[in-house]
Amino acid sequence: MAQSLQNWGDWQHMAATILQAANNRLLRHVTNTNVPLTPLALLIAHLPLTDGGIGLRDHTKAAIPAFLVPLIRSIRYATEG
């Protein structure tokens, strides 16, 4: 279990796969190409604007923190006021 917590982004789910496919179709449409983008191009696309990317979110890496942060905040509000 401890090993799986080290790599939060290494999970697969049908919804994440669908979202990634939609992002890839959008990028192919924007770049006016019919070929899949290379892994390097996808990494650059997920970089923030300030780092030279286009700021698309990688849903597999954002899902667990997006769930945990509000959960932890709610627990703190409930226990500490």
Residue, then its C-alpha position, 0 to 999 in steps of 0.5 A: m500500500a505504501q508503494s501505491l501512495q508514492n505515485w499518485g498519478d499512476w492510476q487508470h480509470m475509464a473516466a481518466t482515459i476518456l478525458q485524456a482522449a478528449n484532450n488529445r483530440l482537442l490538441r490535434h484539432v488546434t494543431n491541425t494534425n491527424v497524427p497523435l502527438t508525441p509523448l514530449a508534446l503532451l508533456i509540454a502541453h501539460l506544463p503551466l503557461t509560466d513554464g512554456g506549456i499551454g496549461l492543460r491539466d493531466h487529470t490522472k495527476a490532479a484527481i487525487p489531490a483535488f479530492l484530498v484537499p477539500l476533504i482535509r479542509s473539511i475535517r479541519y473545519a469540523t475538528e478545529g472550528 
